[in-house]
Amino acid sequence: MATEGKTPININTMSSTLQRTGQWVFSQDIPTDVVVEVGEANFSLHKFMLVAKSNYIRKLIMESKDSDVTRIDLSDIPGGAEMFEKAAKFCYGVSFEITVQNVAALQCAAEFLQMTDKYCDNNLAGRTQDFLSQVALSSLSGAIVVLKSCEILLPISRDLGIVRRCVDVVGTKACDEAMLPCRSPPNWWTEELCILNINFLADVLASMKQKGLKPSSLASAIITYTERSLRDLVRDHSGRGVKFSDPENNDSEERTQQRHLVESIVSLLPSDKGLFPINFLCSLLRCAVFLNTSLASKNEVEKRISAVLEHVTVDDLLVPSFTYDGERLLDLDSVRRIISAFVEKEKSKKGLCSVSLQRVAKTVDSYLAEIATCLELTVSKFNAIANLVPKSARKSEDDLYRAVDIFLKAHPSLGEIEREKVCSLMDPLKLSCDARLHASQNKRLPVNIVLHALYYDQLKLRSEVEDKEGTPVIVPEALGTRDSSLAKENEDLRSELMKMKMYVSDLQNNVAAGASSSNAPSNKKNSKHTFFSSVSKKLGKLNPFRHGSKDTSNIDEDLDGVDITKPRRRRFSIS
C-alpha cells in the first residue's frame, strides 16, 4: 500500500491505522489502488469497494482530471479518521458496533460521504437513522448522550436536524420526569443535563418551557447545572476553595470560559420572583464579581437579591463581600447597590417605616459589625453603607453602636476627626439605657460623643418623668429604684443650676447699676469662686459614673464666661 504524501505524516498514527485496516483489507486478493487521507491517517483501500456505497467518492474519482486517481483527501469528514474507518468497514461488509456515543458522528459521516439509501439500498445513513429512532432516542439518558456528541459535530449536526430531534426528545422526556418521576431521586433528570454545554442546555430549557414546564422545575435544573459546572466557584463556602487571584489571571483561557458560562447562566434565569435560594444568588454574584463578568450580568443578579432582601441573612450578604479564602474583602459596591435598590423601592411603595425596611436595617447593622474588623475597610465605605438605611427605619441603634464600637476597636490609628465621623452615624436618643451607659464609659469614643450620651440620658429621663407625672406606673422593683434615684439626682442638679442662674443674674444687675468699690471685685471673685466650687462638688456627687473609667469628680475646670443656662446643642444625626 502506498503511504507517501505531500505533507509530513505521523508515523505512529499511520502504523496504527495500517495495523487496524490490515485486518480486513489485506485479506482481499486484489491489491489496493487508492490511499484515502484523513488528517494524519492514511487508509489504503480499493476504489470499487468505496464507490459501491459512497456517491461522494464516486464523484471525486469521476470528476478528477487525473485518469488514475491514487490519493483522495477526506480530512473534512465529520468524526475524523475514526468515523471514516467505520464507514470504510461498512463498504467492505465488516461488522462494527453502532452506539449512542458514535451514532451521531456516523450519521454525519454517512451524509458527508452520501452513503444514503437513495444511492444504495440499506446504506449506512439508513442504518444510523434506524438506530437513532429505535434505540438512542428512546430514553432520556440516551438522547442526552447523543446530543452531547453533537457538540463536536457542529454545524453539520444541526444542519442535518440531529440536534433538533435530540432537543425535542430531551425536552419532552424531561418534562415527563419533572411532572411524574419514574425513579429516585425525583430530580435525577437535572443531573443528566449537566453533561451538556450551556448552548445545548439553553435549547433544552427553551423546549421545556414551550411545553409548559413550571418555572420552579427550570430553576432546579439551572441550579444543579451551575453547581456542577462551577463546583469550586459556587458550591465551596469553606474558604478552602479557589484562592483570590490577580486580575491578570482572569484573562486565562479557563477564566474566560468560566466568565462566558456565568454570563450565559444569568441570561437563562427565569424572571419569576423567589425561584432561587438566596444563598445561591449570593454565591452566583460572588462568582460574577470574581470573574469580572459584564456589568449587565452582575446587575441582573443584584436586582434579584434586592427583590428579596428582607429575607436575606447576614451570612448571605457576607458571601459576595469576601474572597473565597475569606481573607480579604472582595466587593462592597454590589452590596451597596443591592441595599440602595431595596430602600428606593420601599420608599416608593410603603414609605420609610415599613416592617421590611426595619428588618433590613437590622440586617445591615449586623452586616457592618461583621465587616468592621477588616483593616482595608475605610471610614467612607463604612459610613456609606450605614447611611443607605433611613433614620426612621432604625427604632433602636444598639446594633449600629455595636458595629461602630467594633470598627473603632479594629482601627485604633484613626484620628479624632475620623472617629467623630464614624460616631456621627448614631443618634444617642435611639440608644437603650444600657447602650448609653456603655457609651459613657467607652474610651474609644470621642469626648463629645460621651457627653452627648450623658446629656441625652438625662434629657430622656426628665422627659419621661414629666410625661408620667401624676400617672401611676407599674415598673419592676429594681428598675423603679434606679429610676427614682436618677430622678432625685436630676432634680438636685436642676435646683443647683437654677441657683447658678439666679446668682449670675444678680451679678449682671450689680454691674449695670455701677455699684462697685475697690474691695468689691476681690470679694465677688472670692464669692464666685466659692459658689462655683460648691456647685462643682455638688455635680461631682451627682456623677453616676464616678466609680467607672469616666470619673470626672476630681477635675477642676474654670467656668468663667460659660453660659450653662442653655446647653450647647450639637447636630447629632447619621446624615
Buried (B, 14 or more C-beta within 10 A) or exposed (E): BEBEBEEEBEEEBBEEBBEBBEEBBEEEEEEBBBBBBBBBBBBBBBBEBBBBBBBBBBEBBEEEEEEEBEBBBBEEBBBBBBBBBBBBBBBBEBEEEBBBEBBBBBBBBBBBBBBBEEBBEEBBBBBBBEBBEEBBBEEBBBBBBBBBBBBEBBEBBBEBEBBEBBBBBBBBBBBBBBEEEEEEEEBBBBEBBBBBBBEBBBBBBBBBBEEEBBBEBBBBBBBBBBBBBBEEBBBBBEEEBBEBEEEEEBEEEEBEEBBEBBBBBBEBBBEEEEBBEBBBBBBBBBBBBBBEBEEEBBBBBBEBBBBBBBEBEBBBBBBBBBBBEEEEBBBBEBBBBBBBBBBEBBEEEEEBEBEBBBBBBBBBBBBBBBBBEBEEBEBEBBBBBBEBBBBEBBEBBBBBBBBBBBBBEBBEEBEEEBBBBBBBBBBBBBBEBEBBBBBBBBEBBBEBBBBBBBBBBBBBBBEEBEEEEEEEEEEEEEEEEBBEEBBEBBEBBEEBBEBBEEBBEEEEEEEEEEEEEEEEEEEBEEEBEEBBEEBBEBBBEBBBBEEEEBEEBEEEEEEEEEEEEEEEEEEBEBE
